[in-house]
């Protein structure tokens, strides 16, 4: 079983460099190959994002902010989330491969990769389909860090 985990690819994180659109096109053209799980970031009052990063957007995120086909969507309020309980219930005794794409390679993608790595979960990051909106660091620099930490899990 192949699961495409689409991290925070919601219209609030659309970029000006077509990365968002490239990810959506990938999902649409490969939908039949995966069970697609989407995460939706939703911020809240007094969150760590608001308190320390002065980020207050996405407080009213909803499934309609996803502009691509998915099989299941989960709301999260932090960098990463544990989807293994849902997967274990849905696909008992399946050999599962996770493929990760989406937004904020320097935070949410990386946090999910560390989470999966520490739990010994088989995953691959599709490097052509991740991006960041962080103007202080390039996606190429982030890819170097991802490859350093996760080696051949980064395709």
C-alpha positions in Angstrom: 0.0 0.0 0.0 1.3 3.4 -1.0 0.2 6.5 0.9 0.9 10.0 -0.3 1.1 12.2 2.7 0.4 15.8 1.6 1.5 18.2 4.2 -0.2 21.6 4.5 -0.7 22.1 0.8 -3.5 24.5 1.4 -4.3 27.7 -0.5 -3.0 29.9 2.4 0.5 28.6 1.6 0.4 29.1 -2.2 3.7 30.5 -3.4 4.7 32.8 -6.3 7.0 30.3 -7.9 4.5 27.6 -9.0 5.6 25.0 -6.4 2.1 24.8 -5.0 0.7 24.2 -8.5 3.4 21.7 -9.3 2.4 19.7 -6.2 -1.3 19.8 -7.0 -0.6 18.7 -10.6 1.5 15.7 -9.2 -1.4 14.7 -6.9 -4.0 14.9 -9.7 -1.8 13.0 -12.2 -0.8 10.2 -9.7 -4.0 10.0 -7.7 -4.7 6.4 -8.7 -1.3 5.2 -7.4 -1.9 6.3 -3.8 -4.2 6.6 -0.9 -3.9 10.4 -0.4 -3.9 11.8 3.1 -3.8 15.5 3.5 -2.9 17.6 6.6 -4.5 21.0 7.1 -2.6 23.4 9.4 -5.0 25.3 11.7 -3.5 27.9 14.1 -5.2 29.0 17.3 -5.1 31.9 19.8 -2.0 31.8 22.0 -0.4 29.0 20.0 3.4 28.6 20.0 3.3 29.9 16.4 1.5 33.1 17.5 3.4 33.5 20.8 6.9 33.0 19.6 6.8 33.5 15.8 4.1 36.2 15.6 2.2 34.0 13.1 -1.5 34.3 13.5 -2.8 33.3 10.0 -4.7 30.0 9.3 -7.0 30.3 12.3 -10.0 29.3 10.3 -8.5 26.6 8.1 -10.9 24.0 6.6 -11.1 21.2 4.2 -12.2 23.5 1.4 -8.7 25.1 1.6 -7.4 22.0 -0.1 -7.5 22.3 -3.9 -6.7 18.7 -4.8 -8.3 15.3 -4.5 -7.7 13.4 -1.3 -9.0 10.3 0.4 -8.7 11.5 4.0 -7.9 14.9 5.5 -6.6 15.6 9.1 -6.3 19.0 10.8 -3.2 19.6 12.8 -2.1 22.5 15.1 1.6 21.8 15.3 4.5 21.1 12.9 3.9 17.3 12.8 1.2 14.8 13.7 0.9 11.1 14.5 -1.1 9.5 11.7 -0.1 5.9 12.6 -3.1 5.2 14.7 -5.4 6.1 11.8 -3.3 4.1 9.4 -3.2 1.1 11.7 -7.0 1.1 12.1 -7.6 1.6 8.3 -5.0 -0.7 6.9 -4.4 -3.4 9.4 -1.4 -5.7 8.6 -0.6 -3.8 5.4 3.0 -3.2 4.2 2.8 0.6 3.9 5.1 3.0 2.1 4.7 6.7 2.8 5.6 9.3 0.2 5.7 12.8 1.5 5.1 16.0 -0.4 3.8 19.5 0.5 4.6 22.8 2.0 7.2 24.2 4.5 10.1 21.8 3.8 12.1 23.6 6.6 9.5 22.9 9.3 6.5 20.7 8.8 8.1 18.4 6.2 11.3 18.1 8.3 9.3 17.5 11.5 7.3 14.8 9.9 10.4 13.1 8.6 12.0 13.1 12.1 8.8 11.8 13.5 8.7 8.9 11.0 12.4 8.2 11.3 12.2 8.0 15.1 9.3 5.6 14.8 11.1 3.5 12.2 8.4 4.2 9.6 9.3 3.5 5.9 9.0 6.8 4.1 10.3 8.7 1.1 10.3 12.5 0.6 9.6 13.4 -3.0 12.1 16.4 -3.2 10.7 17.8 -6.4 7.3 18.3 -4.7 8.3 20.0 -1.4 8.9 23.7 -0.9 9.1 26.5 1.6 7.7 29.9 1.9 10.6 30.9 4.2 12.5 33.7 2.4 15.5 33.4 4.7 16.6 29.9 3.5 16.5 28.3 0.1 14.8 25.0 -0.6 18.1 23.7 -1.9 19.7 24.3 1.5 16.8 22.5 3.2 17.2 19.6 0.8 20.8 19.3 1.8 19.8 19.0 5.5 17.0 16.5 4.7 19.5 14.4 2.7 22.1 14.6 5.5 19.5 13.5 8.1 17.5 11.0 6.1 19.9 9.9 3.3 18.2 7.7 0.7 14.7 8.5 2.1 15.0 11.7 0.1 14.3 11.1 -3.6 
